[in-house]
Amino acid sequence: MAATCNVERAGRAHAALETHMDETGSDNILVLEEDVIDLLTDLRHYCVEQDIDFQSALEMSETQFLSET
């Protein structure tokens, strides 16, 4: 069951990344790591604007990720 859920989670992340790539005009299909970095950077900017502690969210994400794998 966990593997299926994680496949679904990865699919949602892929959809978000594709949307971000469409918005930024990226065509780096072969270099997705750069697009992931760009999306994370944009999320960091968003967190600053919304007064969200990005580092804390990142650390909590790591904990959640480990519990899901």
C-alpha positions as a printed Julia matrix, in Angstrom:
69×3 Matrix{Float64}:
  0.0    0.0     0.0
  2.76   2.48    0.9
  4.44   2.01   -2.47
  1.2    2.85   -4.3
  0.71   5.96   -2.19
  4.28   7.04   -2.85
  3.81   6.51   -6.58
  0.75   8.77   -6.37
  2.73  11.34   -4.36
  5.51  11.29   -6.95
  2.88  11.72   -9.67
  1.49  14.81   -7.95
  5.0   16.22   -7.64
  5.59  15.52  -11.33
  2.39  17.38  -12.24
  3.46  20.37  -10.11
  6.9   20.35  -11.72
  5.41  20.18  -15.23
  3.13  23.13  -14.41
  6.11  25.1   -13.12
  8.09  24.23  -16.25
  5.19  25.42  -18.42
  4.97  28.68  -16.45
  8.71  29.35  -16.73
  9.0   28.2   -20.34
 11.52  25.53  -19.43
 12.21  22.81  -21.96
 14.91  21.05  -19.94
 13.22  17.67  -20.22
 16.58  15.95  -19.99
 17.8   18.08  -17.05
 14.92  17.86  -14.6
 17.19  18.47  -11.61
 17.62  22.11  -12.69
 13.84  22.5   -12.83
 13.44  20.95   -9.38
 16.01  23.44   -8.04
 14.16  26.32   -9.73
 10.82  25.2    -8.27
 12.32  24.87   -4.78
 13.85  28.34   -5.13
 10.49  29.78   -6.14
  8.88  28.03   -3.17
 11.5   29.63   -0.94
 10.59  33.07   -2.33
  6.91  32.29   -1.73
  7.65  31.31    1.87
  9.47  34.6     2.47
  6.46  36.53    1.14
  4.04  34.48    3.25
  6.22  34.51    6.4
  6.65  30.72    6.32
  9.84  29.22    7.72
 11.12  27.38    4.62
 13.95  25.61    6.47
 11.53  24.32    9.09
  9.14  23.15    6.39
 12.02  21.42    4.61
 13.08  19.65    7.8
  9.5   18.57    8.52
  9.25  17.35    4.93
 12.32  15.15    5.45
 10.75  13.62    8.56
  7.48  13.01    6.73
  9.3   11.54    3.72
 11.18   9.1     5.93
  7.96   7.99    7.6
  6.38   7.34    4.2
  9.22   5.24    2.83
